[in-house]
Amino acid sequence: MRKHVAEIVTFKLAEGVSPAEFVTLSQASEAFVRAQPGFLHRQLSCGEDGHWTDYVIWKDMETAHSVAAEFHKQDFCADLMKAIAPDSAKIRHEEVLWDMAA
C-alpha cells in the first residue's frame, strides 16, 4: 500500500510583499496543482512570527517529487518565487502516517 505524502514548504515573504499579494500569487498556481493526478489537498497558512507554510497532500512520494520538479517550470512560478525572501524557503516531503478529519 502506498502512503500519502505531505509536501511542506516553509518560508518568509520578501520585503514589501503583503500577505494579500502573496495569497493572490499563490492562487495563480491553483489550476496547475489541481490538474495534477494524485493531488489530494492543499492549504496555506501564516504564523504570528511571519513564517508561512504551504502544505500539500499527494497520493504518493513519486507524484510529490514529479510535481515539485515541474512546478518551477510554470509561468506563475517566477513571480511567486520573487515574493519569497531569499534563502528562507525549505521544502520537505514526509509520509503521512496518520490523519484525522472532522
HUVEN-V917728 format. One record per residue. N is the residue number from 1. RES is the residue in one small letter. PHI is phi in whole degrees, 0 to 359 (999 if undefined). Layout:
N;RES;PHI
N;RES;PHI
This chain:
1;m;999
2;r;280
3;k;261
4;h;298
5;v;233
6;a;264
7;e;260
8;i;239
9;v;243
10;t;245
11;f;190
12;k;241
13;l;281
14;a;292
15;e;306
16;g;88
17;v;267
18;s;275
19;p;304
20;a;297
21;e;299
22;f;293
23;v;299
24;t;299
25;l;297
26;s;294
27;q;297
28;a;294
29;s;270
30;e;301
31;a;299
32;f;298
33;v;296
34;r;301
35;a;284
36;q;282
37;p;300
38;g;98
39;f;286
40;l;241
41;h;196
42;r;212
43;q;212
44;l;237
45;s;222
46;c;224
47;g;274
48;e;300
49;d;275
50;g;88
51;h;275
52;w;257
53;t;225
54;d;253
55;y;240
56;v;235
57;i;254
58;w;245
59;k;293
60;d;196
61;m;294
62;e;301
63;t;296
64;a;303
65;h;291
66;s;296
67;v;291
68;a;301
69;a;291
70;e;277
71;f;306
72;h;289
73;k;269
74;q;276
75;d;303
76;f;287
77;c;294
78;a;301
79;d;294
80;l;296
81;m;293
82;k;295
83;a;277
84;i;258
85;a;302
86;p;305
87;d;62
88;s;261
89;a;281
90;k;227
91;i;239
92;r;214
93;h;240
94;e;226
95;e;291
96;v;277
97;l;265
98;w;196
99;d;216
100;m;218
101;a;238
102;a;294
